[in-house]
Amino acid sequence: MTALRKSLMTVDEFLPWAASQPERWELFDGVAVSMSPERVIHGDTKYRMARTVDDAIGRAKVPCRFVLDSAAVRIDARNSYQPDLLIYCGEPVSGDATVIPEPIVVVEVLSPGNAMKDLRDKLQGYFLVPSIRHYLVVDPDKRIVIHHARGAGDAMATRIVSEGAIALDPPGLVFPLATIFAAQR
């Protein structure tokens, strides 16, 4: 990741600027940071995660949608992250939207270059957003999912899932871990 050293930006300044850039960017503490190129396994895992989530939404018949790799989550005035996948419920957002206002689930797929940000900085940031109930960190190399779930008050439950199913309640989704890692060896 490369940080763009210029004056600090707010999310409101950053979003239109980022939309005009050829690369993908996130905003960390007011500093624009370019996102690293992805490995094939990263893209494959995002695709399988999207298919798995889409199937789970269909089975559960809940009024939710997923967004793959295209919309940001506003954390606060100086932080905006672009997860690999997010789920929101309710009315569909506009096709022109660049920010999802109330995501319920965010998913990040680990890469060697982003592991610390996803495991530390984004964990703290995502749970500043009141609507977020689940943060999934998918490790395609170890074939595990780290599931952080919002509890009562300021409590958070974390579990590492390597087999079986993951239940996300709310919104009432259940999906087998095997479908995410099916094609990987």
Number of C-alpha atoms within 10 A of each C-alpha: 12 10 14 13 9 9 9 16 19 19 25 12 13 20 19 11 13 17 12 9 10 7 11 17 26 24 27 22 16 19 21 27 17 17 16 15 12 12 10 8 16 19 13 16 24 21 17 16 23 22 15 19 23 17 15 18 21 14 13 13 11 14 13 20 19 19 17 17 17 15 20 24 23 24 21 14 14 19 22 28 19 23 23 25 23 28 23 22 17 10 9 12 14 9 6 7 11 16 18 19 16 16 25 22 24 22 25 25 22 22 19 11 13 14 15 13 13 22 14 10 12 20 16 13 18 26 19 13 17 12 15 21 21 27 25 24 22 27 19 19 14 9 18 18 24 18 19 19 19 17 12 7 6 7 8 13 11 14 11 13 15 14 12 9 13 16 13 18 12 12 19 14 20 18 20 15 19 15 15 24 21 11 11 11 6
